[in-house]
Amino acid sequence: MKICMIGTGYVGLVSGTCFADLGNKVYCVDRDKLKINKLKNAVSPIYEPGLNDLIKNNYKAKRLHFTDDLEKAIKESQIIFICVGTPNKKKSNLVDLSQVNSVAKSISKYIKNYKIIVNKSTVPVSTGDQIEKIISKKVKKSKFDVISNPEFLREGEAIRDFKYPDRIIIGSNNKKIYKKMKILYEPLIRKGAKFFTTSRKGAELIKYASNAFLATKITFINEIANLCEATDINIEDISIGMGSDARIGSRFLRAGPAYGGSCFPKDTKGLVSIADRFKTNLSIVKSVIKSNNDRKMLLTKRINKIMNNKIKNKKITVLGVTFKANTDDMRESSSLVLIPYLLKKGALVKYYDPSGPKEDFKKNKNLKFEKSINKACLGSDLIIINTEWDEFKSIDFKKIVKKNNFKIYDMRNLYNPNELKKKNIKYYSVGR
């Protein structure tokens, strides 16, 4: 099939590249010419394992095309995917749909024959109706259908999630569309993906409800971890005991920092704003949002106790600053609260992250990015493990720190407390 992906952000670029890898002809469209030129040279604007090679192979095979010419891409394609950002409005739970609306207006200018318009952006209930209304101002309804096809890609695991999805959700008010979309996704369905159909509004809500539920699981186990610390119980025993119940499941039951990234923070807020609009009280989701925000400072302030309230002029290393491993995404990362707090307290902070230095921290004084774990940890008084990158899981701390009486604050529970105790290392973790 011939496909147009509007937006080369996380969803559009990964999905477009993977569709091309399945044998489709894909046009990835973005108005940022610099980004398009980089993509033509197989330079991805996002950090995602395996993506650069996949882009290179499919671009070389002429299945994958990058362009800023939206008119041509729409003209050449049968299916048009909307894959643009839907952030929260400033200081609000409301969802900013300006990019989606702008794309809908642009699409309406170039439709000459029948197109399936697929919204893959995460949007509030009834956004599909809004897109349809915008396009129908210039195009007859017989020439297009608007459907919802939410994405469920995890950053760091996006290629695998696309190729081996748990389910494919298609929301349409025209049941004839199901057959056409099933043909597109047939290679994935043959590998075991469940093909689930519903109304357009139903698909829109499934995405928000799914993310809110996963965010709730993370927040729940984090709160239980607080209780474990107060009662001298190991949170990992609780997670295993709970997760072994098939009704609960073990995924997303790992205690640690607050959730972050591009989805859970904005989507929980977005869901609350939808509910408020329809005068429905989502008290659980509201509590999740508050608890998660509180956790960022709760874990950060524990450093005062670990350091006996002596943080000024202490050398502190932060290992990992992204919100999770295998991504360069800094959105809503706990480090954006942690590092400024330490600097304000007068600490001398160094950080290392496998995805490189971050623009977010370039203006901070007394903060230095190091290019290796060894350099970052040398001479530190406290090492904080903020992100669970694999290379942080087997560090010989005594060998690289080269001093006595340093401490480790493991916010991801990567190490065995008993093993580090045997090495006379002062070790602190979460929920145990």
Residue pairs with C-beta under 8 A, 6 or more apart in sequence:
1 24
1 25
1 78
1 79
1 183
1 184
2 24
2 25
2 26
2 27
2 76
2 77
2 78
2 79
3 16
3 19
3 24
3 25
3 26
3 27
3 77
3 78
3 79
3 80
3 81
3 184
4 26
4 27
4 29
4 73
4 74
4 76
4 77
4 79
4 80
4 81
5 12
5 13
5 15
5 16
5 19
5 26
5 27
5 28
5 29
5 81
5 83
6 12
6 29
6 70
6 73
6 80
6 81
6 82
6 83
6 84
6 103
6 106
6 107
7 29
7 30
7 82
7 83
7 84
7 85
7 99
7 103
7 121
8 16
8 28
8 29
8 30
8 32
8 35
8 36
8 39
8 45
8 66
8 83
9 46
9 83
9 84
9 85
10 46
10 48
10 153
10 155
10 158
10 262
11 83
11 120
11 121
11 151
11 153
12 28
12 30
12 81
12 83
12 84
12 120
13 28
13 39
13 44
13 45
13 46
13 51
13 55
14 48
14 51
14 153
14 158
14 159
14 162
15 81
15 83
15 120
15 151
15 153
15 162
16 26
16 28
16 64
16 81
16 83
17 26
17 28
17 51
17 54
17 55
17 58
17 64
18 54
18 159
18 162
18 163
19 26
19 184
20 26
20 58
20 61
20 63
20 64
21 54
21 57
21 58
21 63
22 187
22 188
23 63
23 187
24 63
24 184
25 63
25 65
25 76
26 58
26 63
26 64
26 65
27 65
27 66
27 67
27 72
27 73
27 76
27 77
28 39
28 64
28 65
28 66
28 67
29 67
29 68
29 69
29 70
29 73
30 36
30 66
30 68
31 68
31 70
32 68
33 68
35 45
36 66
36 67
36 68
38 44
38 45
39 45
39 55
39 59
39 66
40 59
40 66
42 52
42 53
42 55
42 56
42 59
43 52
44 51
44 52
44 55
46 327
46 328
46 329
47 326
47 327
47 328
47 329
47 355
48 155
48 156
48 158
48 159
48 326
48 327
49 156
49 159
49 326
50 159
51 158
51 159
54 159
55 64
58 64
59 65
59 66
65 73
67 73
70 106
70 110
71 109
71 110
74 80
74 107
74 110
74 111
74 115
75 110
75 112
77 115
78 115
78 116
79 115
79 116
79 118
79 184
80 107
80 115
80 116
80 117
80 118
81 118
81 119
81 120
81 149
82 100
82 103
82 104
82 107
82 117
82 118
82 119
82 120
82 121
82 131
83 120
83 121
84 99
84 100
84 103
84 121
85 99
85 121
86 95
86 96
86 97
86 99
86 100
86 121
86 122
86 123
86 266
86 270
87 95
87 96
87 266
88 94
88 95
88 96
88 266
88 269
88 270
89 95
89 96
92 273
93 269
93 270
93 272
93 273
93 276
94 270
94 273
95 123
95 124
95 266
95 270
95 273
97 123
97 124
97 127
97 130
99 121
100 119
100 121
100 123
100 127
100 131
101 130
101 131
101 134
104 130
104 131
104 134
104 135
105 134
107 115
107 117
107 135
108 134
108 135
108 137
108 138
108 139
109 138
111 135
111 138
111 139
111 143
111 144
113 143
114 142
114 143
114 144
115 143
115 144
116 144
116 145
116 147
116 177
116 180
116 181
117 131
117 135
117 144
117 145
117 146
117 147
118 147
118 148
118 149
118 181
119 127
119 128
119 131
119 146
119 147
119 148
119 149
119 204
120 149
120 150
120 151
122 150
122 151
122 207
122 208
122 211
122 263
122 266
122 267
122 270
123 148
123 204
124 204
124 208
124 270
124 273
124 274
124 277
125 201
125 204
125 205
125 208
125 274
125 278
126 201
126 204
127 204
128 146
128 147
128 148
128 171
128 200
128 201
128 204
129 200
129 201
131 146
132 141
132 146
135 144
135 146
145 172
145 174
145 177
146 200
147 170
147 171
147 172
147 174
147 177
147 181
147 200
147 203
148 169
148 170
148 171
148 172
148 200
148 201
148 203
148 204
149 168
149 169
149 170
149 171
149 181
149 203
150 169
150 171
150 203
150 204
150 206
150 207
151 207
152 161
152 165
152 166
152 167
152 207
152 210
153 161
153 162
154 161
155 261
155 262
155 324
155 326
155 327
155 329
156 324
156 325
156 326
156 327
157 326
162 188
163 188
163 191
164 188
164 191
164 192
164 193
165 188
165 193
166 193
166 194
167 193
167 194
167 195
167 196
168 185
168 188
168 189
168 193
168 194
168 195
168 196
169 196
169 198
169 203
169 206
169 207
170 177
170 178
170 181
170 182
170 195
170 196
170 197
170 198
170 203
171 197
171 198
171 199
171 200
171 201
171 202
171 203
171 204
171 206
172 178
172 181
172 197
172 199
172 200
173 199
173 200
175 197
178 197
182 189
182 195
185 193
185 195
189 195
198 206
205 274
207 267
208 267
208 270
208 271
208 274
209 271
211 263
211 264
211 267
211 268
211 271
212 267
212 268
212 271
212 282
212 285
212 288
214 252
214 264
215 259
215 264
215 267
215 268
215 285
215 288
215 292
216 284
216 285
216 288
217 251
217 252
217 253
218 252
218 259
218 264
218 292
219 259
219 288
219 291
219 292
219 295
221 235
221 238
221 239
221 252
221 253
221 254
221 255
222 255
222 256
222 258
222 291
222 292
222 295
223 291
224 235
224 238
224 255
224 431
225 235
225 255
225 430
225 431
226 298
226 431
227 233
228 234
228 235
228 238
228 255
228 431
228 432
229 430
229 431
229 432
233 432
234 431
234 432
235 255
235 413
235 430
235 431
235 432
236 255
236 413
236 431
236 432
238 431
239 250
239 253
239 254
239 255
240 250
242 248
242 250
242 253
243 249
243 250
243 251
243 253
244 250
254 413
255 413
255 430
255 431
256 388
256 411
256 412
256 413
256 430
257 295
257 296
257 299
257 334
257 386
257 411
257 412
258 292
258 293
258 295
258 296
258 299
258 332
258 334
259 265
259 292
259 323
259 332
260 323
260 324
260 329
260 331
260 332
260 333
260 334
261 323
261 324
261 327
261 329
261 331
261 332
261 333
262 329
262 331
264 332
265 292
265 331
265 332
268 285
268 288
268 289
268 292
269 289
271 282
271 285
272 282
272 285
272 286
272 289
275 281
275 282
275 285
295 334
296 334
296 337
296 338
297 337
297 341
299 334
299 338
299 411
299 430
300 334
300 337
300 338
300 341
301 341
302 409
302 428
303 311
303 341
303 342
303 382
303 384
303 409
304 311
306 382
306 407
306 409
306 428
307 314
307 381
307 382
307 407
311 342
311 345
311 346
311 347
312 345
312 346
312 347
313 346
313 347
313 348
314 347
314 348
314 381
314 382
315 347
315 348
315 350
315 379
315 380
315 381
315 382
316 342
316 347
316 348
316 349
316 350
316 380
316 381
316 382
316 383
316 384
317 349
317 350
317 351
317 352
317 376
317 377
317 380
317 382
317 383
317 384
318 335
318 338
318 339
318 342
318 349
318 350
318 351
318 352
318 384
318 386
319 351
319 352
319 353
319 373
319 376
319 377
319 383
319 384
319 385
319 386
319 387
319 389
319 392
320 335
320 352
320 353
320 354
320 385
320 386
320 387
320 388
320 389
320 392
321 330
321 333
321 335
321 339
321 351
321 353
321 358
321 361
321 386
321 387
322 328
322 329
322 330
322 333
322 335
322 353
322 355
322 387
323 329
323 330
323 331
323 332
323 333
323 334
323 387
324 387
324 388
325 387
325 388
325 389
325 390
326 389
327 355
328 355
328 356
330 336
330 358
330 360
333 386
334 386
334 411
335 351
335 386
335 387
336 360
338 384
338 386
339 349
339 351
339 361
339 364
339 367
340 364
342 349
343 349
343 364
343 365
343 366
343 367
346 366
347 366
348 366
349 366
349 367
349 368
350 367
350 368
350 369
350 370
350 375
350 376
350 380
351 361
351 367
351 368
351 369
351 370
351 376
352 369
352 370
352 371
352 372
352 373
352 375
352 376
353 369
353 387
353 389
354 389
354 391
356 369
357 369
358 369
361 367
361 369
370 376
373 391
373 392
373 395
373 400
374 400
377 383
377 395
377 397
377 400
377 401
378 400
378 401
378 402
379 401
379 402
379 403
380 401
380 403
380 406
381 405
381 406
381 407
382 406
382 407
382 408
382 409
383 397
383 401
383 406
383 407
383 408
383 409
384 408
384 409
384 411
385 392
385 408
385 409
385 410
385 411
385 412
385 414
386 411
386 412
387 412
388 412
388 414
392 412
392 414
393 414
397 406
397 408
397 420
397 423
397 425
398 423
398 425
405 426
406 425
406 426
407 425
407 426
407 427
407 428
408 415
408 420
408 425
408 426
408 427
408 428
409 428
409 429
410 427
410 428
410 429
410 430
411 429
411 430
412 430
413 429
413 430
413 431
413 432
415 427
415 429
417 427
417 429
417 432
420 427
421 427
